[in-house]
Amino acid sequence: MLFRGLAVYGRSPRLVLLGIVPAVISGALYLAGLATLIYFSDDLAELVTPFADGWSESARTLVRLIAGFALLGVGGLLGVLTFTAITLVIGDPFYEKISERVEERLGGVPDEVELSWWRSLRRSITDAARLLVRSVLFGVPLFVAGFLPIVGQFVVPVIAALVAGWFLAMGLVGVPFQRRGLRLAERQRALRAHRPLTLGFGVAVFLCFLIPLGAVLLTPAAVAGATLLARRTLGLSIDRPAAPA
């Protein structure tokens, strides 16, 4: 689904220009947030490790260095988990147009529900906020588990990739589902019925987003791929109709 989305997106210069604007805006905001986190990482590490105040200097420095890296790690994880949701809110009209054009190429949406711009934006913000809360609820235990020896270094990253992939897929398919008047609950039920396909797509997107600037460059293509995923989970064709003879 991701490769097919890349193919559809990459063949259209108009879609490329349409999709890059909101991703650049959101990327700049997240880079600023990451830079701020790095700048204050020493102070934050000291804040979360008050128990080490009475330790020797070497032990205290080691613990706070580990805490600093852990904070940066969970900040990066939450950034990846929430980047799509925030970018979709910023670029809702842009990505809606990309998704719409992808669906037009595949035969359109027979059961499309017309919503006003304000109502569509309100729904996007509400669903994005719900996804954000859920991702944080998963992210905090993973952050704590990251301190466990061996498990935190080998098991937690795999679980984090699966969790991030699931929430990324949930966020990305929001536009085509909303076009049909389907909210977050219906979206979740449809994706659960195709869990392996959803996780395969979501984890692939997550791994691409780990590449520097990957999220900024690939979000529009991921939206195109997510439109294909949504159609597949809803039982619709993802093949372009043959031209009449």
URCOR-V618263 format. One record per backbone hydrogen bond with DSSP energy under -1.0 kcal/mol. CO is the residue of the C=O (numbers start at 1). NH is the residue of the N-H. E is the energy in kcal/mol with one decimal. If there is no record, write none. Layout:
co = <CO & CO>
nh = <NH & NH>
e = <E & E>
This chain:
co = <1 & 2 & 3 & 4 & 5 & 6 & 7 & 9 & 12 & 13 & 14 & 15 & 16 & 20 & 21 & 22 & 23 & 24 & 25 & 26 & 27 & 28 & 29 & 30 & 31 & 32 & 33 & 34 & 35 & 36 & 40 & 41 & 42 & 43 & 44 & 49 & 50 & 52 & 56 & 57 & 58 & 59 & 60 & 61 & 62 & 63 & 64 & 65 & 66 & 67 & 68 & 69 & 70 & 71 & 72 & 73 & 74 & 75 & 76 & 77 & 78 & 79 & 82 & 83 & 84 & 85 & 86 & 87 & 91 & 92 & 93 & 94 & 95 & 96 & 97 & 98 & 99 & 100 & 101 & 103 & 104 & 109 & 116 & 117 & 118 & 119 & 120 & 121 & 122 & 123 & 124 & 125 & 126 & 127 & 128 & 129 & 130 & 131 & 132 & 133 & 134 & 135 & 136 & 138 & 139 & 140 & 141 & 142 & 144 & 145 & 148 & 149 & 150 & 151 & 151 & 155 & 156 & 157 & 158 & 159 & 160 & 161 & 162 & 163 & 164 & 165 & 166 & 167 & 168 & 169 & 171 & 173 & 174 & 175 & 177 & 177 & 178 & 179 & 183 & 184 & 185 & 186 & 187 & 188 & 189 & 191 & 192 & 194 & 195 & 196 & 197 & 198 & 199 & 200 & 201 & 202 & 203 & 204 & 205 & 208 & 211 & 213 & 214 & 215 & 218 & 219 & 220 & 221 & 222 & 223 & 224 & 225 & 226 & 227 & 228 & 229 & 230 & 231 & 232>
nh = <5 & 6 & 7 & 8 & 9 & 10 & 11 & 12 & 16 & 17 & 18 & 19 & 20 & 24 & 25 & 26 & 27 & 28 & 29 & 30 & 31 & 32 & 33 & 34 & 35 & 36 & 37 & 38 & 39 & 40 & 44 & 45 & 46 & 47 & 48 & 52 & 53 & 55 & 60 & 61 & 62 & 63 & 64 & 65 & 66 & 67 & 68 & 69 & 70 & 71 & 72 & 73 & 74 & 75 & 76 & 77 & 78 & 79 & 80 & 81 & 82 & 83 & 86 & 87 & 88 & 89 & 90 & 91 & 95 & 96 & 97 & 98 & 99 & 100 & 101 & 102 & 103 & 104 & 105 & 108 & 107 & 112 & 120 & 121 & 122 & 123 & 124 & 125 & 126 & 127 & 128 & 129 & 130 & 131 & 132 & 133 & 134 & 135 & 136 & 137 & 138 & 139 & 140 & 142 & 143 & 144 & 145 & 146 & 147 & 148 & 152 & 151 & 154 & 155 & 156 & 159 & 160 & 161 & 162 & 163 & 164 & 165 & 166 & 167 & 168 & 169 & 170 & 171 & 172 & 173 & 174 & 177 & 178 & 179 & 180 & 182 & 181 & 113 & 187 & 188 & 189 & 190 & 191 & 192 & 193 & 194 & 195 & 198 & 199 & 200 & 201 & 202 & 203 & 204 & 205 & 206 & 207 & 208 & 209 & 211 & 214 & 217 & 218 & 219 & 222 & 223 & 224 & 225 & 226 & 227 & 228 & 229 & 230 & 231 & 232 & 233 & 234 & 236 & 235>
e = <-2.3 & -2.4 & -2.1 & -2.5 & -2.6 & -3.0 & -1.3 & -1.3 & -1.8 & -2.4 & -2.3 & -2.2 & -1.4 & -2.1 & -1.9 & -2.6 & -2.6 & -2.3 & -1.8 & -2.3 & -2.5 & -2.0 & -2.0 & -2.8 & -2.5 & -2.1 & -2.2 & -2.6 & -2.3 & -2.1 & -2.5 & -2.6 & -2.0 & -1.9 & -2.0 & -1.5 & -1.6 & -1.4 & -2.8 & -2.4 & -2.1 & -2.5 & -2.2 & -1.9 & -2.4 & -2.5 & -2.1 & -2.2 & -2.4 & -2.5 & -2.1 & -2.5 & -2.8 & -2.2 & -2.4 & -2.4 & -2.8 & -2.0 & -2.3 & -2.7 & -2.3 & -1.8 & -2.6 & -3.0 & -2.8 & -1.6 & -2.4 & -3.3 & -3.2 & -2.3 & -1.4 & -1.9 & -3.0 & -2.4 & -2.3 & -2.1 & -2.4 & -2.2 & -1.6 & -3.6 & -1.1 & -1.2 & -2.7 & -2.4 & -2.5 & -2.3 & -2.2 & -2.5 & -2.4 & -2.8 & -2.5 & -2.3 & -1.9 & -2.3 & -2.4 & -2.4 & -2.2 & -2.6 & -2.1 & -2.2 & -1.5 & -2.5 & -2.3 & -1.5 & -2.2 & -2.2 & -2.8 & -1.3 & -1.6 & -1.6 & -2.1 & -3.4 & -2.1 & -1.3 & -2.6 & -2.2 & -3.1 & -2.0 & -2.0 & -2.7 & -3.0 & -2.5 & -2.2 & -2.2 & -2.5 & -2.3 & -2.3 & -2.2 & -2.6 & -1.9 & -1.2 & -1.7 & -2.7 & -1.9 & -1.0 & -2.5 & -2.0 & -3.3 & -2.3 & -2.5 & -2.1 & -2.4 & -2.2 & -2.2 & -1.4 & -1.1 & -1.1 & -2.6 & -3.0 & -2.6 & -2.2 & -3.0 & -3.0 & -1.6 & -2.2 & -2.5 & -2.7 & -1.9 & -2.3 & -1.1 & -3.1 & -2.2 & -2.6 & -1.5 & -2.9 & -2.3 & -1.9 & -2.5 & -2.7 & -1.9 & -1.5 & -2.3 & -3.0 & -2.2 & -2.4 & -2.7 & -1.5 & -3.4 & -1.5>
